[in-house]
Amino acid sequence: MEADRSSATANHLGDLHRAFLGKVFATFSHEVKNHLAIIKEYSGLVHDLIEIGKVPNKDDNGQYLAALRSIHQQIDKSTSVITFFNKFCHRMDTPASSFRIQDVLQELLVLIHRLAHQKRVSFETETTTAIPDVMNNPSMVQMILFCMFESATERLGDSGTILWRILVANNEISIIAEPRGGSGLAAAAERVCPEDAGRNAADFLGLTLSRAGESLILTMPVQASCSEP
């Protein structure tokens, strides 16, 4: 019976994890599409200038250089997002690995920036100088962090800031998602990772997800055990 419950929990968390990945992948594809649209806009400007006969000369250099500079800047932004996405995907290579919690948090925040921007929510981070590595399932941990993002966003309403703090004490690391400002509780919306599911996922990984006021706190031992869903 215990084995059956464990298997059912693993299957349920696996479903949640796939839904979480689908949300991030869809958000990433929209973000890249927007980046390409901006590049297309500036390259179209250069094309139009050439087509109307404004062949580059000393007088027109400023227009061309400005457009090309904007294209290069957007390519740099796109490359940065794609780099984070690549790292995010490789978090699933193994169910257990050693990682830096600040890295998996940064990857997630970059990739869900569009979701936060749609709700006029910004991110701030505070970390201590020395944060030890942990051993766990980094992709599942990112799902729990996403659950914390969804919860904090609901409490902010349609604007505000989520302060992410990483603390180390007593051989434990705590990641805190603290909503600040905002217009109050938002209308209930379907969530990828409900708070109870986040707690179940944390328990399954040997972690603890708790609440202190409006903040959610994920606590993990520096050397945490890991299970595969």
N, C-alpha and C positions, 0 to 999 in steps of 0.2 A: 504493500500500500504506500509506504514512504517513497519507494522507487517510482511509483506511478505519479505521485504528487510532484516529485522532483522533475520528472520528465515533462509533465504538463506545464510546470513553471518555466522550464527551459524553452519549450515550444512557444509559449506565450511571449516570453522575452525576445525570442527569435523573430516573431511576427512584428513586435514593436520596433525592434532594431531595423528590420527591413523598411518599415514605414518611415522611420527616422532618416535612413539613408536616401529613400526616395524623395523626401522633402528637401534635403540638402542638395541632392543631384539636380532636382528641378530648379532650385534657387540659383545654383551655380550656372546652369545653362542659360537662364534668363540674364544673369549678370554678364556672361560672356557675349551674349547677343547684343546687349546694350553697348558694351565696349566696341564691338565690331561696327555697330551703327554709327558711333562717333568717329571711328577711323574712316568709315565710308564717307561720312559727311565732309571731313576735312580733305580727303583725297579727291572728292568730287569738286571741291572748291578749286584745287590746283588744276584739275582737268578743265573746269569752266574758264579759268583765266587763260589757259593755253589755247582753248578752242576759240575764244573771241579775239585771239591774236595778240594777247599781252605776253609776248615772249619775254622771259626773264631778262631784265637789264637793271642797271643801277637804280633806276627810279622805282621799279616794281619788286626789287629783292625783298623788301620788308614784308609784303603780303605772302610771298612764297615761303620765306623763312618762318613766319609765324605759323602758317598752316602745317609745314613740315615738322616744326617743333611740337605742335599739338599732337600730331600723329605719333611722333616718337614717345611723347609722354604717355599717351594712351596705351601704346604697345607695352611700355614698361609696367603700367598698372595691370594690364591684362596678364603679362608674364608673371607678375607677383601673385595674382589670384590663382593662376593655374598651378604655380609652384605649391601653394598651400593646399590646393585640391589634390595634387599628386601625393603629398604627404598624408593627407586625410585618408585617401584610398589605401595607401600602404599600411595604415594602422590595422587593417583587417588581415594582413598577411599571416599573422599568428594570433591565437587566442590569448597568449600570455607573453608579455615582453616588458623590458625595462624602459621607462620613458620619463620625461620631465613633464609634470602636470601643467606647467606654464606654457609648454609648447602645444599640447593638445587643446588647451583653452584658446590660445591665440589662433590656431587653425580654425576652430569652430567659429569664433567671433568674426573672423575675416569672411568666412563662407556664408554666414547668416546675416551679414551686414545689410543686405537688401531687405530681408524680413523686418529687421529693426527699423530701417529707414522708412518703410511703409507705414509704420506706426509712430514715426517721429521719436523713436527711442534711440538714445546714444549710449555708448559704452565707455566706462572708465575702469582702469585696472590699477591695483596696488599690490605689490609683492614684496616679500622680504628679500634680502640680498642673497641668502644661501638656502636653496630649496633642494633637498635630496631627491634622488630618483625614486620611483616606485615600481613595483612589479605587479602588473594586473592586465586586464583586457582594455587597452586604450580606446578602442572604438566604442565599446559599451560604456566606458566612462564618459565619452563625449555625448552619448545619448542621454545620460543622466544630467549632464551639464545643459543639454538642450531642454530637458524637462524643467530645469531651474530657470532657464531663459523664458520659457512659455509662462511659467507661474509668475515671474517677476513682471512680465509684460502685461499680464492680466491685471495686476494690481496697480499698474501705472495708468491704465486707461489709454488715451491716444497720444501721450507724449511723456517725456521724462528721461531719466538716466538710470542705468543699471550699473552699480559699482561692484566690480568683481575684485574680491580680496583673497589673497593666498597667504595663509599663516602657518607657521611651524611651531609646534609645542609638544613636549612630552612624547617625542618620537611619532607624532601624528601630523598630517597635513590637512588643513581645512580650507575648502574653497567656498567662499560666501558670495551669494548673489543678493545684493541689497538694492531694492527699488527706491529711487529718490525722486521726489517731485511728482509730476503727473497730475492728471485730473480726477483720479479716483478709480475705483474698480470698473473694468471694462465689461461689456456684455459678454455673457458666457459664449465661448466658441469651441468648436471641436478641436481637441488637442492631439498631437501625435503621441505625446508621452504624458498622461495624467500624473498628478503628484504621487498617488498611491502606487502607480506602476514604477515610477522613479525610485520609490522606497524599496519595492520588491527587487528591482534590478540591483540596487545598492546592497541589499541583504544577500542576494545571490553571489555577489562578488566579494563579500566579506567587508563591505563598507557600511557607512551609516549616513542616511539622508534625514536631516531633522530641520525643524522650523524654530526660529527665534523672532517673534514678532512678524514682520513682513518679509524677513530674509529667510532664504533656504541655505543650509550648510551641509556640504558633503565632506565627510571626514574619512580619511583612510590612513592606515598605518604605513610607515615608510616602506616596509616590506610586506605588502598585502598579498594574501593568497588569491587565486584566480580560478574561476570555473568557466567552462565553455558552454554557452547557451545552445 
